Amino acid sequence: MPALSVAQPLPNAVEPSAVQRRRAIIATTIGNGLEWFDFTVYTAFAVILSTQFFPTGNPLSSLLLTVGVYGAAFIMRPLGAIMFGVYADKVGRKPALSMSVLMMAFGTALIGLAPPYRVAGWFGPLMLIFARLLQGFSAGGEMGSASAFLVEYAPPGERAFYTSWIQSSIAFNIVLGTLIGAILTIFLTHDQLYAWGWRIPFLFGVIIGPVGFYIRSRIDESPRAPQADARSASPFIEVWKEFPLQTFASFALVALWTTCTYVYMHYMPTYVVTELHQPQKLAFLSVTVGGTVFMVLSPVVGRLSDRWGHRRFLMWSAAVIFATAYPMFSYILRTPTLGALTVFSVLAGIFSACYTGPLLAALAELFPSRVLSTGISVSYNLSVTVFGGFAAFFITLMISFTHSSLSPAFYMMLAAALSFVGSFAVKT
């Protein structure tokens, strides 16, 4: 695939101060992190949620229904991507970011308050499904708007460093979610955890919403956002008509990013319990370690890729992940101990940071500013819906049909191969 780049030179604008740039990073990452915090605790407590909302009498069927609801939210993401992406390109990044964080917080509150099936019958599962659909819709517009916002705030030559803080916030909230899960499993009894303990992280996540809205409402609009006379009349139509190859390249590039996150981080607590037959707290502790590595390394890789090239990091990281997925999963299957899981998670954190650190800056090269939020939102959310949202569901099905606990490795390899091809589209 030939290198593609349609990014235009940014218009002259008053350069924001260092304080304004720091505020922009904080405002963007705190709301973006809420999405990942909630998604993390949902997958972390998927086994418990399956007993609360889908007590079919068959643990596999209950788990499939639970992860299916998790994936169903991703069906709404492309719609949210279109609505919020177009809104951000036509009205502004700031109002789109403020609206999405409140909607996400409301969906999180609904999950924390949903009654179990034994209390309210199907009302509980339907409330859970509605909450996940609402979260999926709001999350659909978050990444494109956040990425465009930080790209336009970044000084020349520092796009990857600035956007890598989004990756770092994702990792931070994965760590926060799994750490809370570990604490709950350590200090609560089995009955307490299943009766009410699982609600605590969801209700805790609600706090982030109003805080994120307050911070986002007090920042300035992106200084390089397109002015009214330069905005696209129909950003969504323009993306599909004028930039189809760029959209496909972005879709391919995001495949490995979302697979790393949803398999290495979100799916592992379920995998450790169902396939390795180890205590859930073992998974929480190991994923916390891997998420911390991911969080710390993302800005470092972002800074390095600004100097050495985004494409180089993307290509080599995809190749390494493809080559190591099978041996990594084989290792923990043979040795399902805390030490082995920690090694697995540390490697997963390193590889994920090396791939995702430069990714958003690379995506920003493919679309001009007037459709930047829409372009990233649409391609990102389509890929996340296909490869991320239903990852746990597809892997669970693969394991049940093939009777192979190595199914996650093959899923990782498929995504790595696709993203390796997509990396040829990146110019720098």
DALINZI-V104334 format. One record per run of one state. SS is the DSSP state (A for helix, B for strand, O for the rest). FROM is the first residue (numbers start at 1). LEN is the number of residues. If there is no record, write none. Layout:
ss	from	len
SS	FROM	LEN
SS	FROM	LEN
This chain:
ss	from	len
O	1	17
A	18	27
O	45	1
A	46	8
O	54	5
A	59	17
O	76	1
A	77	14
O	91	2
A	93	21
O	114	3
A	117	4
O	121	1
A	122	32
O	154	5
A	159	29
O	188	2
A	190	8
O	198	1
A	199	19
O	218	10
A	228	3
O	231	4
A	235	8
O	243	1
A	244	31
O	275	5
A	280	29
O	309	1
A	310	25
O	335	3
A	338	19
O	357	2
A	359	6
O	365	4
A	369	21
O	390	1
A	391	12
O	403	4
A	407	19
O	426	3
